[in-house]
Amino acid sequence: MTAGGPAAASAARPMPAIAPRIQARAVITAGFGQNFVLTTVSTFILVYLLQYAGISSGGLAAVTVIITVSKFIDAITDPLMGSIVDMTRSRWGKLRPYILFSAAPVAVLSGLLFSVPDVSEPAKIAFFGVTYILWSLAYTVCDVPFWGLIGSAFVDPDRRTRVIGSVRAFGSIALGLSTLGMPWIARALSFGPETTGSGWTLAVFLTSFLGMGVFLLAFFFTRERETAAASDGLSVRQLVATLFKNRMLLTVLIASVLGFGRFIVQAGGAVFVVIAYGDEGAFTLVGAAIIVGMVVSSFLSPLLLRRVPARRVMVWSSFAAAALYLLMFVVGYANLAVLLVFIFLTGLMLGVFLVTQAAMIADSVDDAERRLGVRNDGISFASLTFVSKIMNALAVLVFGVFVVIAGYERGVEVTADMQQTVFIALTIVPAVSCVLSAVPFMMRRRPKRS
């Protein structure tokens, strides 16, 4: 994989065509495996560190800083990774090689995150910090090309939007299976009446290798589009400059960062149910509600986007989500049945946002190719992973701050004030965030093509 030389010569070698339907199934299944691994890490890492690795509340503050700083640093490297992808030429294309060679490192590092040794707390935090940074970098190498491949492999915009919706939907299903199933897998692999840290270690190693093995389908059963528009000879600076000439893309990126609160339930929901209900298993109901909502809306959003401009969908779904979070706060968490209804509805709005976000970025790549003569799948979809990491980082940071303010750690007596403080992080903060995320779309004039 180089920008010239023998690898470039081999790039001219024709690859056998693959039917769009087979490519779609491969991409959707690969996304399922990748999302299972990502969900396991993002949902349960704080629970593992608090409940099984023995990290104190003070240590949690350090862990939160590590995760936040790592995500910001990793997000900054996304445009660089996207530029590297766009300048890559190989006999497999510019995107698929990175999918092939990133799967194993992601699987190994995911397992190591749940293998914190029984040493002093500073040593535990250091081990976690180094491993998490390496994991984040490895995940970038697999994620940026994957989303770029979706934009490259499917030329027809309607088919591409349907594939994006299906990838998001099956990603939500992976989220559900991980959220609901991982605690039970960890308990089963603990080989005893109670879940142990070693049980989590085995569970994460097993599922990570399976998930990233499935992810490799995106390498074996897809082909990148052939196009005369190329980034050959362009520098990183020139590729980055193409991003700033795309108003649609910039609007989506700014609105996404402002809407980081949408991810707080995913980042801290498992910890909240431990605080509120005393059992991490209670998260299965909350997780199931939001996941079902995301799956339903991910399948339906492509139909909605065929009838309503994407900008309008973004605005109204953001305001609807904000209203739902505020009502959730008013209802409270004591009435779990009613709370689950609101969680389901917010899941609907989250699914609409995620599908519309990716579809608008894919459309912006086509627009850039028409106007600038450069097809920059890598760096454009790097912007998607960039903002996703920023959103996750802010969600983890804000939730971690509220947990520290509440004073929660393992073994402490849980009070009503402590529960209410953490509940504010899951409701009021997302409501404000969703309102802010609608503003850039309201200020922007309607594009010629959404």
GIGI-V404008 format. One record per residue. N is the residue number from 0. RES is the residue in three letters. SS is DSSP state (H for helix, E for strand, - for the rest). PHI is phi in radians with two decimals (NA if undefined). D_CENTER is the distance of its C-alpha to the mean C-alpha in whole Angstrom. Layout:
n = {N,N}
res = {RES,RES}
ss = {SS,SS}
phi = {PHI,PHI}
d_center = {D_CENTER,D_CENTER}
//
This chain:
n = {0,1,2,3,4,5,6,7,8,9,10,11,12,13,14,15,16,17,18,19,20,21,22,23,24,25,26,27,28,29,30,31,32,33,34,35,36,37,38,39,40,41,42,43,44,45,46,47,48,49,50,51,52,53,54,55,56,57,58,59,60,61,62,63,64,65,66,67,68,69,70,71,72,73,74,75,76,77,78,79,80,81,82,83,84,85,86,87,88,89,90,91,92,93,94,95,96,97,98,99,100,101,102,103,104,105,106,107,108,109,110,111,112,113,114,115,116,117,118,119,120,121,122,123,124,125,126,127,128,129,130,131,132,133,134,135,136,137,138,139,140,141,142,143,144,145,146,147,148,149,150,151,152,153,154,155,156,157,158,159,160,161,162,163,164,165,166,167,168,169,170,171,172,173,174,175,176,177,178,179,180,181,182,183,184,185,186,187,188,189,190,191,192,193,194,195,196,197,198,199,200,201,202,203,204,205,206,207,208,209,210,211,212,213,214,215,216,217,218,219,220,221,222,223,224,225,226,227,228,229,230,231,232,233,234,235,236,237,238,239,240,241,242,243,244,245,246,247,248,249,250,251,252,253,254,255,256,257,258,259,260,261,262,263,264,265,266,267,268,269,270,271,272,273,274,275,276,277,278,279,280,281,282,283,284,285,286,287,288,289,290,291,292,293,294,295,296,297,298,299,300,301,302,303,304,305,306,307,308,309,310,311,312,313,314,315,316,317,318,319,320,321,322,323,324,325,326,327,328,329,330,331,332,333,334,335,336,337,338,339,340,341,342,343,344,345,346,347,348,349,350,351,352,353,354,355,356,357,358,359,360,361,362,363,364,365,366,367,368,369,370,371,372,373,374,375,376,377,378,379,380,381,382,383,384,385,386,387,388,389,390,391,392,393,394,395,396,397,398,399,400,401,402,403,404,405,406,407,408,409,410,411,412,413,414,415,416,417,418,419,420,421,422,423,424,425,426,427,428,429,430,431,432,433,434,435,436,437,438,439,440,441,442,443,444,445,446,447,448,449}
res = {MET,THR,ALA,GLY,GLY,PRO,ALA,ALA,ALA,SER,ALA,ALA,ARG,PRO,MET,PRO,ALA,ILE,ALA,PRO,ARG,ILE,GLN,ALA,ARG,ALA,VAL,ILE,THR,ALA,GLY,PHE,GLY,GLN,ASN,PHE,VAL,LEU,THR,THR,VAL,SER,THR,PHE,ILE,LEU,VAL,TYR,LEU,LEU,GLN,TYR,ALA,GLY,ILE,SER,SER,GLY,GLY,LEU,ALA,ALA,VAL,THR,VAL,ILE,ILE,THR,VAL,SER,LYS,PHE,ILE,ASP,ALA,ILE,THR,ASP,PRO,LEU,MET,GLY,SER,ILE,VAL,ASP,MET,THR,ARG,SER,ARG,TRP,GLY,LYS,LEU,ARG,PRO,TYR,ILE,LEU,PHE,SER,ALA,ALA,PRO,VAL,ALA,VAL,LEU,SER,GLY,LEU,LEU,PHE,SER,VAL,PRO,ASP,VAL,SER,GLU,PRO,ALA,LYS,ILE,ALA,PHE,PHE,GLY,VAL,THR,TYR,ILE,LEU,TRP,SER,LEU,ALA,TYR,THR,VAL,CYS,ASP,VAL,PRO,PHE,TRP,GLY,LEU,ILE,GLY,SER,ALA,PHE,VAL,ASP,PRO,ASP,ARG,ARG,THR,ARG,VAL,ILE,GLY,SER,VAL,ARG,ALA,PHE,GLY,SER,ILE,ALA,LEU,GLY,LEU,SER,THR,LEU,GLY,MET,PRO,TRP,ILE,ALA,ARG,ALA,LEU,SER,PHE,GLY,PRO,GLU,THR,THR,GLY,SER,GLY,TRP,THR,LEU,ALA,VAL,PHE,LEU,THR,SER,PHE,LEU,GLY,MET,GLY,VAL,PHE,LEU,LEU,ALA,PHE,PHE,PHE,THR,ARG,GLU,ARG,GLU,THR,ALA,ALA,ALA,SER,ASP,GLY,LEU,SER,VAL,ARG,GLN,LEU,VAL,ALA,THR,LEU,PHE,LYS,ASN,ARG,MET,LEU,LEU,THR,VAL,LEU,ILE,ALA,SER,VAL,LEU,GLY,PHE,GLY,ARG,PHE,ILE,VAL,GLN,ALA,GLY,GLY,ALA,VAL,PHE,VAL,VAL,ILE,ALA,TYR,GLY,ASP,GLU,GLY,ALA,PHE,THR,LEU,VAL,GLY,ALA,ALA,ILE,ILE,VAL,GLY,MET,VAL,VAL,SER,SER,PHE,LEU,SER,PRO,LEU,LEU,LEU,ARG,ARG,VAL,PRO,ALA,ARG,ARG,VAL,MET,VAL,TRP,SER,SER,PHE,ALA,ALA,ALA,ALA,LEU,TYR,LEU,LEU,MET,PHE,VAL,VAL,GLY,TYR,ALA,ASN,LEU,ALA,VAL,LEU,LEU,VAL,PHE,ILE,PHE,LEU,THR,GLY,LEU,MET,LEU,GLY,VAL,PHE,LEU,VAL,THR,GLN,ALA,ALA,MET,ILE,ALA,ASP,SER,VAL,ASP,ASP,ALA,GLU,ARG,ARG,LEU,GLY,VAL,ARG,ASN,ASP,GLY,ILE,SER,PHE,ALA,SER,LEU,THR,PHE,VAL,SER,LYS,ILE,MET,ASN,ALA,LEU,ALA,VAL,LEU,VAL,PHE,GLY,VAL,PHE,VAL,VAL,ILE,ALA,GLY,TYR,GLU,ARG,GLY,VAL,GLU,VAL,THR,ALA,ASP,MET,GLN,GLN,THR,VAL,PHE,ILE,ALA,LEU,THR,ILE,VAL,PRO,ALA,VAL,SER,CYS,VAL,LEU,SER,ALA,VAL,PRO,PHE,MET,MET,ARG,ARG,ARG,PRO,LYS,ARG,SER}
ss = {-,E,-,-,-,H,H,H,H,H,-,-,-,-,-,-,-,-,-,H,H,H,H,H,H,H,H,H,H,H,H,H,H,H,H,H,H,H,H,H,H,H,H,H,H,H,H,H,H,H,H,-,-,-,-,-,H,H,H,H,H,H,H,H,H,H,H,H,H,H,H,H,H,H,H,H,H,H,H,H,H,H,H,H,H,H,-,-,E,-,-,-,-,-,-,H,H,H,H,H,H,H,H,H,H,H,H,H,H,H,H,H,H,-,-,-,-,-,-,-,H,H,H,H,H,H,H,H,H,H,H,H,H,H,H,H,H,H,H,H,H,H,H,H,H,H,H,H,H,H,H,H,H,-,-,-,H,H,H,H,H,H,H,H,H,H,H,H,H,H,H,H,H,H,H,H,H,H,H,H,H,H,H,H,H,H,H,H,-,-,-,-,-,-,-,-,H,H,H,H,H,H,H,H,H,H,H,H,H,H,H,H,H,H,H,-,H,H,H,H,-,-,-,-,-,-,-,-,-,-,-,-,-,-,-,H,H,H,H,H,H,H,H,-,-,-,H,H,H,H,H,H,H,H,H,H,H,H,-,H,H,H,H,H,H,H,H,H,H,H,H,H,H,H,H,H,H,-,-,H,H,H,H,H,H,H,H,H,H,H,H,H,H,H,H,H,H,H,H,H,H,H,H,H,H,-,-,-,-,H,H,H,H,H,H,H,H,H,H,H,H,H,H,H,H,H,H,H,H,H,H,-,-,-,-,H,H,H,H,H,H,H,H,H,H,H,H,H,H,H,H,H,H,H,H,H,H,H,H,H,H,H,H,H,H,H,H,H,H,H,H,H,-,-,-,-,H,H,H,H,H,H,H,H,H,H,H,H,H,H,H,H,H,H,H,H,H,H,H,H,H,H,H,H,H,H,-,-,-,-,-,-,-,-,-,H,H,H,H,H,H,H,H,H,H,H,H,H,H,H,H,H,H,H,H,H,H,H,H,H,H,H,H,-,-,-,-,-,-,-}
phi = {NA,-2.49,-1.62,-3.11,1.46,-1.03,-1.11,-1.16,-1.12,-1.21,-1.12,-1.35,-1.14,-1.15,-1.84,-1.10,-1.24,-2.23,-1.05,-0.95,-1.15,-1.18,-1.07,-1.08,-1.12,-1.13,-1.14,-1.11,-1.17,-1.07,-1.09,-1.06,-1.11,-1.10,-1.18,-1.09,-1.15,-1.06,-1.10,-1.01,-1.18,-1.21,-1.45,-1.92,-1.13,-1.19,-1.11,-1.06,-1.15,-1.33,-1.56,-2.13,-1.58,1.28,-1.38,-1.39,-1.10,-1.12,-1.14,-1.09,-1.06,-1.15,-1.09,-1.07,-1.11,-1.05,-1.09,-1.14,-1.11,-1.08,-1.17,-1.15,-1.10,-1.11,-1.12,-1.14,-1.34,-1.03,-1.04,-1.12,-1.10,-1.09,-1.16,-1.06,-1.06,-1.12,-1.66,-1.45,-2.33,-2.63,-1.19,-1.72,1.85,-1.78,-1.87,-1.11,-1.02,-1.25,-1.13,-1.12,-1.60,-1.72,-1.07,-1.12,-1.03,-1.10,-1.09,-1.12,-1.20,-1.08,-1.13,-1.15,-1.06,-1.80,-2.26,-1.11,-1.24,-1.48,-2.27,-1.13,-1.05,-1.01,-1.19,-1.06,-1.15,-1.12,-1.06,-1.08,-1.06,-1.11,-1.14,-1.17,-1.10,-1.11,-1.07,-1.08,-1.13,-1.11,-1.17,-1.05,-1.11,-1.58,-1.45,-1.01,-1.14,-1.08,-1.23,-1.10,-1.12,-1.07,-1.18,-1.45,-1.31,-2.05,-1.33,-1.25,-1.04,-1.15,-1.10,-1.08,-1.12,-1.12,-1.12,-1.04,-1.06,-1.20,-1.09,-1.11,-1.13,-1.26,-1.12,-1.18,-1.11,-1.07,-1.01,-1.15,-1.12,-1.16,-1.07,-1.41,-1.67,-1.05,-1.03,-1.31,-1.12,-1.09,-1.18,-1.11,-1.44,-1.42,0.94,-2.93,-1.27,-2.17,-1.26,-2.14,-1.10,-1.17,-1.11,-1.13,-1.03,-1.10,-1.10,-1.26,-1.04,-1.07,-1.25,-1.20,-1.19,-1.15,-1.12,-1.32,-1.13,-1.13,-1.01,-1.14,-1.03,-1.16,-1.43,-1.35,-2.16,-2.37,-2.39,-1.40,-1.24,-1.57,-2.53,-1.37,-1.37,-2.33,-1.81,-0.99,1.50,-1.42,-1.56,-1.04,-1.06,-1.18,-1.15,-1.08,-1.06,-1.13,-1.16,-1.35,-1.69,-2.04,-1.17,-1.05,-1.08,-1.11,-1.09,-1.09,-1.14,-1.11,-1.10,-1.14,-1.09,-1.09,-1.62,-1.01,-1.06,-1.04,-1.65,-1.17,-1.06,-1.17,-1.26,-2.20,-1.06,-1.14,-1.18,-1.07,-1.19,-1.13,-1.22,-1.43,-2.12,1.34,-2.66,-1.11,-1.13,-1.14,-1.17,-1.06,-1.23,-1.11,-1.08,-1.10,-1.12,-1.22,-1.21,-1.04,-1.06,-1.15,-1.13,-1.04,-1.25,-1.15,-1.30,-1.53,-1.03,-1.01,-1.17,-1.10,-1.23,-1.34,-2.01,-2.18,-0.99,-1.04,-1.05,-1.16,-1.06,-1.07,-1.12,-1.27,-1.20,-1.19,-1.15,-1.12,-1.10,-1.06,-1.09,-1.16,-1.12,-1.14,-1.15,-1.09,-1.12,-1.11,-1.15,1.48,-1.80,-1.17,-1.55,-1.12,-1.09,-1.19,-1.02,-1.11,-1.09,-1.16,-1.07,-1.05,-1.16,-1.18,-1.11,-1.01,-1.17,-1.15,-1.11,-1.05,-1.06,-1.15,-1.18,-1.13,-1.00,-1.17,-1.13,-1.17,-1.19,-1.06,-1.12,-1.18,-1.16,-1.06,-1.13,-1.12,-1.12,-1.18,-1.49,-1.92,1.28,-2.24,-1.73,-1.84,-0.97,-1.06,-1.27,-1.19,-1.37,-1.10,-1.15,-1.15,-1.18,-1.01,-1.22,-1.10,-1.24,-1.10,-1.10,-1.12,-1.09,-1.15,-1.11,-1.12,-1.08,-1.13,-1.13,-1.05,-1.07,-1.16,-1.14,-1.13,-1.05,-1.20,1.43,-1.45,-2.75,-1.07,1.60,-1.35,-1.29,-1.43,-1.98,-1.12,-1.10,-1.09,-1.11,-1.16,-1.07,-1.21,-1.15,-1.06,-1.10,-1.57,-2.24,-1.14,-1.05,-1.06,-1.09,-1.10,-1.08,-1.15,-1.08,-1.08,-1.22,-1.38,-1.05,-1.03,-1.28,-1.31,-1.49,-1.62,-1.20,-1.09,-1.29,-1.14,-2.48,-1.65}
d_center = {27,29,29,33,35,36,32,32,35,34,31,34,34,34,31,32,30,28,28,25,25,24,22,20,20,19,16,15,16,14,11,12,13,10,8,11,11,7,8,11,11,9,11,14,15,17,19,20,21,23,24,25,25,27,25,27,26,27,25,22,23,23,20,18,19,18,14,15,17,15,12,14,16,13,12,16,16,13,16,19,17,17,20,21,20,22,25,24,27,28,29,26,25,22,19,20,21,18,16,20,20,17,16,19,18,14,16,19,17,15,18,20,18,19,23,24,27,30,31,32,29,29,29,26,24,25,24,20,20,21,19,16,16,17,14,12,14,14,10,11,14,12,9,11,14,12,11,15,16,15,17,20,21,21,24,25,22,23,22,19,18,19,17,14,14,15,12,10,13,13,9,10,13,12,10,14,16,14,15,18,19,18,21,23,23,23,26,28,27,29,32,33,33,31,27,27,25,26,25,22,22,23,21,18,20,21,18,16,19,19,15,15,19,17,15,18,19,17,20,23,23,22,24,23,25,28,29,32,29,28,27,30,32,29,28,25,26,27,24,22,25,24,21,23,26,23,23,21,18,19,19,16,14,17,16,12,13,16,14,12,14,12,9,12,13,10,11,15,16,17,19,20,22,23,25,26,27,27,26,22,23,23,19,20,21,19,16,18,18,15,14,17,17,13,15,18,17,15,18,20,18,19,23,22,22,25,27,25,24,21,22,23,21,18,21,22,19,18,22,22,19,21,24,22,21,24,26,24,25,29,29,28,26,30,30,27,28,27,24,23,24,22,19,19,20,17,15,16,16,12,12,15,13,10,12,15,12,12,15,17,15,17,20,20,20,23,25,25,26,29,30,29,30,27,24,21,18,17,17,16,13,12,13,9,7,10,10,6,7,10,9,8,11,13,12,13,16,17,17,19,21,22,22,25,27,27,28,27,27,28,31,32,33,31,33,32,31,29,27,27,26,23,23,23,20,18,20,22,19,17,20,21,18,17,21,20,18,20,23,22,22,25,27,26,29,28,27,29,26,23}
//
